[in-house]
Amino acid sequence: MDYPLQLSFKLMALTPQIFVRDAAGRVRMYVKQKMFKLKENVTVFGDESQGQPLYHIKADRVIDFNARYDFTTADGRQIGSVRRRGRKSLLRAHYEVMQGEDVVLLIREANPWAKVGDALFGEIPVIGIFAGYVFHPVYVVSRADGVEVLRAAKQPALWEGLYTVQKTADLSVEAEALGVLSLLTMLLLERRRG
């Protein structure tokens, strides 16, 4: 993929939709979450027409702090999963990206106070609609050895969530897909938090 990637989603939409665009502005992935689903089951498409499914994201259980989200290709091949780290994720987002039972990547929020400030500022009547211009959470994806490989930073935007994903170190094609899918999943789960 050509970096930086732009992940954007509408904040006021009934069904969350995420567009992933590359540096040239081409849509590389499109996600539309279904309404009223108790157990997450999301399909990632190659474009907005939803004609070419690329991946499936399925939760292993109904709402839970330690839910695991499995990633499979369109033909059903398992490529990995991501799980939220329960209590560790209450203040600071913390996710483990896995292949089988091995943790290969970690996603952590760089500054949890940005999320807290965004939530508090967003509650102020009238002024709160500008919260998207003030606080900008940053999520760091690192390998198990601690080397940062991807960085997702929220950008100023009024009616949408807009994130820029930078690649900071070399990754295999499969690890890169796993990292981007994990960021998509995390943003679907954390979208109300900044």
N, C-alpha and C positions, 0 to 999 in steps of 0.2 A: 504494500500500500504506500501511496505517496503521502508523507507527513508534511505539515501537521494535518490531523483529522479534525473536522468540526462536527460535534455531536449537538444536535438541537432538538428541542421538544417544546411544544406549546404548554404553558402552565394552566391555561383555562380550558383545555380539551376534556371532553367526557371520557374518551378512550385515549390513554397516553400513546403517543407516536414519537419515535425517535428516528431522525435522519442522520446517517453517518456519511459525510462528504469528505473526499480527499482534497489535497492541496489545489487541484484543478477545478474543484467545485462539483465533480461528478458524484452522484449518489452511489455509494459502495454497499451500504446496508440500509434496510428500512425495517423498523419494528413497529407493529401495531398490537398493543395489548388488548385482550378481550375484556369487556365489562362483566362485572358480577361473577368473576371466577374466584372460588375459594382456594383452589390449588392452582398455582401458576403453571401455565402451559403457553409459551410464547414461540412464535415462528419468526425467524429472521430471514427477510427476503433480500434479493439482489437489487431490487428497485421498487419504486412506489406502486407499480402496477400489480405487485404481489404475484407475479407469474412464475418466478424462479425462487423457490425456497432454498436457502443455503444451510441454515442450522435450526435446531429446535432446542428450546430451553425449558426444562421441566423440573418442578419442585418435587422433592421426595415426600413432602407432607404438607398438610394445611398449615396455615399461619403458625410460625414458631421462630424463636430467636436463633435456633441452630439449624434452620432448614438448609438443605443442600440442593443446589440447582445444577442439574446435569445437562451437559452440552452434547448434542449428537449432530452428525451431518444429516443432510436431506435423505440419504440412503440408510440412516439408522446406525452408523458407526459411532461409537462412544469416543469423544476426544478429550473429555475432562469435566470438571465441575468446579463450582465455587460455593463456599459456605460462610455464613456470617458467624463471627465468634461471639455469641451471646452477650454476657455481661461486659466483655471488653469493648463491645460496640455501642454501649449506652451513651457514652460521652464522645468517644472518637470512633469513627467507622473503622472496622478492622475485618477484613475478609481473607480467607485462605483459598487459593486457586490450586486445584489438585488434578493430577493425572493418576488414576487408580487411587491408591491410598497415600501417595507421596505428595507433599506440599511442594509445588514448583514455583509459585509466585505468591506474594503477599500484597494486599492493597490496604494502605493506611491513609487516614486523613492527616495532612501535614499540620494543620492548626485547628483544633476543635472549637476554639473560641470564635472563629469566623462563622461557623454554623450557628452557635448560640446567639451571636450578635445579629445575624440575619433573621433568626426566628423572632427575637425580641423587637427589632426594628420593624419587622413586617407586621406586627400587631398594632402599631400606632395608627390610629385612624387617619386617612387621607395620605399622610406622609409615607405610610407603610408600603404603598404601591411602588415606591422608588427603591425599595430594599435591594432589588437586583442590581442597582448601580453602586452600592456601598460595600457589601461584604462578598468575598469571593473565595469559597472553599477550594482547596487544592487536594487532590488525591494522588498518592505516589504508589506506583506498582514496582515492586522490586523482586529480584530472584531470591530464592531461599538463602543464598550466600550474602544477601544484603545489598547487592548492586542494583541501583535504580535503572529500570528499563523503559518505563512509560510514566508520563506525568499528565494528569487531566486537571485543568484549571478552569473554573467558572469565569465567564466573560460578562461584562456589563450588558444587560438586555432587559427590556421592560416587560414584554408579555410572553417571553419564552425563556427556557433554560438553555444556555449556550455554553458549551465546554470546548476547549481546544486541547487536543491530545498530542503531545510531543513525544517522539521516540528519542530516548537519551542513551541507549546502548543497543548493541546488536542482539537480535533474537532470531531463533529459527522461525520458519513460516508457521509451523503449528503452534509454537509458544506465543507468537504474535497474535494469531487468531484467538487463542485462548485468553490472552490478556485483554483484547478488545471486547470479546464477548462477556468477560467478567466485569469490565467497566460498564457495559450496557446494562447488565443485570443489576449491578450496584446502583446505577443511576435510576433505574426503575424503582428500586426499593427505597432509595434515599431522596427521591425528587422533591419531597415535601420539606426536606431539611436543607434548604439553601441551594 
